[in-house]
Amino acid sequence: MWEGIKISGFADEIDTDLSKQIQVLKKLDIHHVEMRGVNGKGLVEYSVSEAKEIKKQLTDSGIQLSSVGSPIGKIKITEDFTSHMELYKHTVEIAHEMETPYIRMFSFFMPENESYDPYRGKVMDQMGQFVDYAKSNNIILLHENEKDIFGDMADRCQELMKEFYGEHFKAVFDFANFVQCKQDTLAAYEMLKPYIAYIHIKDALWSDGSVVPAGYGDGNVEKILTMLKDSGYQGFLSLEPHLADFAGFSALEQSTVEKKKLSGEESFTIACEALKKILERL
């Protein structure tokens, strides 16, 4: 087994209800959660005192936060930044309350069908404000390569890292998001490997971008996890199944299988089992 690796995940994909999230995480022997949504609301929409109650429920169940799965930076670059900065400051308070240094975040949605270049300066300015605040508040920002944001392709992720990488700004590597952007994941890994501090586990098909369990798509998940292991990576592998419309493993071999909608628990369990099978081979 890979020493120093901890499995986490977006448990709001199991269920909106925290008790159900905890029940399934414990069943799967997972002791961390990347908290995005809880009891029907985004974690960052709660007050600090409400977050304290959520933290108590997790602690009592032996579960810790791996990261706040925040929406920070997931607005259009043309939208008002002042109010978003206030949400970010609140998110930092929530992260402190939840006793995690990590906040997952993004680098702003770009206008459709336009060059990203004219917005680069504004992106760097606003990201710089996030990073400066993280530095002064002992927070580590984890930038995710999300579709249609400035840092969607590896070269622009690398730009961001060259500008801001350090103790308070690092990279999340998301296999499926790169595949959906038609970015070769092996090339992306080579460009970003010095900066990677956190891994999202989901895979996708090159043909149509649909999300599949780890190892069943074109994200080179096993190859890259092997390279990460060999490089000495220790940290979180965070499951983000996105498998609600996935028909199960049989559908990957037989296109005639009728699709059925999976429950959150089923899709999360499939995603977890797929990852564990890869880990057993490493």
C-alpha positions in Angstrom: 0.0 0.0 0.0 1.1 3.6 -0.6 2.3 5.0 2.7 1.2 8.5 3.6 -1.8 8.5 1.3 -5.2 9.5 2.7 -8.5 9.0 0.8 -11.0 11.9 1.1 -13.9 12.9 -1.1 -16.8 15.2 -1.9 -19.4 13.5 0.4 -22.2 15.8 -0.8 -22.3 13.5 -3.8 -23.4 10.7 -1.4 -26.3 12.7 0.0 -27.1 16.3 1.1 -27.6 15.1 4.7 -24.5 15.1 6.8 -25.5 12.1 8.8 -25.9 10.0 5.7 -22.5 11.3 4.4 -20.8 10.2 7.6 -22.5 6.8 7.6 -21.3 6.0 4.1 -17.8 7.4 4.7 -17.4 5.2 7.7 -18.7 2.2 5.8 -16.0 2.8 3.2 -13.4 3.3 5.9 -12.8 6.9 4.8 -11.8 9.3 7.6 -11.6 12.6 5.7 -14.1 14.7 3.7 -13.6 17.6 1.2 -16.6 19.5 2.4 -18.5 21.4 -0.3 -22.2 21.0 0.5 -23.7 19.9 3.7 -27.4 19.7 4.7 -28.5 21.3 1.5 -26.2 24.4 1.6 -22.7 25.2 0.7 -20.4 25.0 3.7 -19.3 28.6 3.1 -22.9 29.8 3.3 -23.0 28.9 7.0 -22.0 31.2 9.8 -18.8 30.3 11.8 -20.9 29.2 14.8 -23.0 26.9 12.5 -19.8 25.5 11.1 -18.6 24.8 14.6 -21.7 22.5 15.0 -20.9 20.7 11.7 -17.3 20.3 12.9 -18.5 18.7 16.2 -20.6 16.2 14.3 -17.6 15.2 12.1 -15.2 15.0 15.1 -17.6 12.9 17.1 -17.7 10.5 14.1 -13.9 10.4 13.7 -13.9 12.4 10.4 -11.7 15.4 9.6 -11.7 17.9 6.8 -9.1 17.4 4.1 -10.1 20.8 2.5 -12.9 23.3 2.2 -14.3 22.6 -1.3 -15.1 26.3 -1.8 -16.5 28.2 -4.8 -13.9 30.9 -4.5 -12.7 32.1 -7.9 -15.7 30.4 -9.5 -17.3 33.6 -10.8 -16.9 35.4 -14.1 -13.9 37.6 -14.4 -16.3 40.4 -15.3 -18.3 40.0 -12.1 -18.0 42.2 -9.0 -14.9 41.2 -7.1 -15.5 43.2 -3.8 -18.4 41.0 -2.6 -16.5 37.8 -3.7 -13.5 38.9 -1.7 -15.8 39.2 1.4 -17.0 35.6 0.8 -13.4 34.5 0.5 -12.5 36.1 3.9 -15.5 34.3 5.4 -14.3 31.1 3.8 -10.9 31.5 5.5 -12.7 31.9 8.9 -14.6 28.7 8.1 -11.4 26.8 7.2 -9.9 27.9 10.5 -13.0 26.7 12.4 -12.9 23.4 10.6 -9.2 23.0 11.4 -8.0 22.6 7.8 -5.3 24.8 6.2 -6.6 24.0 2.7 -9.2 25.8 0.6 -9.9 24.5 -2.9 -10.4 27.4 -5.4 -10.5 28.5 -9.0 -9.1 31.3 -11.3 -12.3 32.8 -12.7 -14.6 31.9 -15.6 -13.5 33.5 -18.9 -16.0 35.1 -21.4 -17.2 32.6 -24.0 -15.5 32.5 -27.4 -13.0 35.2 -26.5 -9.3 35.1 -26.1 -8.2 34.8 -22.4 -5.2 37.1 -23.0 -6.9 40.4 -22.4 -8.1 39.2 -18.9 -4.7 37.9 -17.8 -3.8 41.1 -15.9 -7.1 41.1 -14.0 -6.8 37.4 -13.2 -3.3 37.9 -11.8 -4.4 40.9 -9.7 -7.4 39.2 -8.1 -5.5 35.9 -7.6 -2.7 38.0 -6.0 -5.2 39.5 -3.5 -6.4 35.9 -2.6 -2.8 34.8 -2.1 -1.8 37.8 0.0 -4.7 37.2 2.3 -3.9 33.5 2.5 -0.3 34.4 3.5 -1.4 36.7 6.3 -4.0 34.2 7.5 -2.0 30.9 7.4 -4.1 29.3 4.7 -3.0 27.2 1.7 -5.0 27.8 -1.5 -5.4 24.8 -3.8 -6.0 25.9 -7.4 -8.2 23.4 -9.4 -7.9 23.1 -13.2 -11.6 23.6 -13.9 -13.1 23.9 -17.4 -13.5 27.4 -18.8 -11.6 29.2 -16.1 -8.3 31.0 -16.8 -6.3 28.0 -15.4 -8.1 25.3 -17.4 -5.2 24.1 -19.5 -1.8 23.1 -18.1 0.1 26.0 -19.6 -2.1 28.6 -17.9 -2.0 26.6 -14.7 1.7 26.7 -14.9 1.6 30.5 -15.5 -0.4 30.8 -12.2 2.1 28.6 -10.4 5.1 30.5 -11.6 3.5 33.7 -10.4 2.2 32.6 -7.0 3.4 29.1 -6.0 4.7 28.9 -2.5 3.7 27.8 1.0 0.2 29.4 0.5 -0.6 28.6 -3.2 -0.4 25.1 -4.7 -2.0 23.0 -7.4 -4.8 20.5 -7.4 -4.5 17.9 -10.2 -7.9 16.9 -11.6 -7.6 14.2 -14.3 -11.2 14.4 -15.7 -11.2 18.2 -16.0 -8.1 18.1 -18.2 -9.6 15.3 -20.4 -12.7 17.4 -20.8 -10.5 20.3 -22.0 -8.8 18.0 -24.5 -5.5 18.4 -22.5 -3.3 15.4 -22.4 -2.9 14.5 -18.7 0.6 13.1 -19.0 1.8 16.3 -20.6 -0.1 18.3 -17.9 1.5 16.2 -15.1 5.0 16.9 -16.5 4.3 20.6 -16.5 2.7 20.8 -13.1 4.4 18.1 -11.0 6.6 20.5 -9.0 3.4 22.3 -7.8 1.0 19.5 -7.1 -0.2 19.2 -3.5 -3.6 17.6 -3.8 -5.3 15.2 -6.2 -8.9 14.9 -7.3 -9.9 11.4 -8.4 -12.2 11.3 -11.3 -11.6 10.1 -14.9 -13.3 10.9 -18.2 -13.6 9.7 -21.8 -11.8 11.7 -24.5 -14.6 11.0 -26.9 -17.4 12.8 -25.2 -16.0 14.1 -21.9 -18.3 11.9 -19.8 -17.0 11.1 -16.3 -16.2 7.5 -15.5 -14.5 5.7 -12.5 -10.8 6.1 -12.1 -8.9 3.9 -14.6 -11.8 3.5 -17.0 -11.2 6.7 -18.9 -8.4 8.5 -20.8 -6.9 10.4 -17.9 -4.0 8.0 -17.4 -4.9 7.8 -13.7 -2.9 4.7 -12.8 0.2 5.9 -14.7 0.2 9.3 -13.0 -0.6 7.9 -9.6 2.4 5.6 -10.1 4.6 8.6 -10.9 3.3 10.5 -8.0 4.0 7.6 -5.7 7.6 7.3 -7.1 8.1 11.0 -6.6 7.3 10.6 -2.9 3.9 12.3 -3.0 2.1 12.1 0.4 -1.3 13.6 1.0 -4.9 13.4 -0.1 -6.6 11.6 -3.0 -10.0 13.1 -3.0 -12.9 11.3 -4.7 -15.2 13.5 -6.8 -17.3 10.7 -8.5 -19.7 12.8 -10.7 -21.2 9.4 -11.6 -25.0 10.1 -11.1 -25.7 9.1 -14.7 -23.1 6.3 -14.9 -24.7 2.9 -15.6 -22.1 0.8 -13.8 -19.0 -1.0 -15.0 -21.0 -3.3 -17.2 -21.9 -0.4 -19.4 -18.3 0.2 -20.3 -18.2 -3.2 -21.9 -21.7 -3.5 -23.2 -23.2 -0.4 -24.8 -26.6 -2.1 -24.9 -27.0 -2.1 -21.1 -29.8 0.1 -20.1 -28.7 3.1 -18.1 -30.2 3.5 -14.7 -29.6 6.4 -12.3 -27.3 5.5 -9.5 -27.9 6.6 -5.9 -25.3 8.9 -4.4 -24.1 6.0 -2.2 -23.8 3.7 -5.2 -21.8 6.1 -7.3 -19.5 7.1 -4.4 -18.9 3.4 -3.6 -18.1 2.6 -7.3 -15.6 5.5 -7.4 -14.0 4.4 -4.1 -13.7 0.8 -5.2 -12.1 1.8 -8.5 -9.5 3.9 -6.8 -8.7 1.2 -4.2 -8.2 -1.4 -7.0 -5.6 1.0 -8.6 -3.9 1.5 -5.2 -3.6 -2.2 -4.7 -1.6 -2.5 -7.9 0.8 0.3 -7.1 
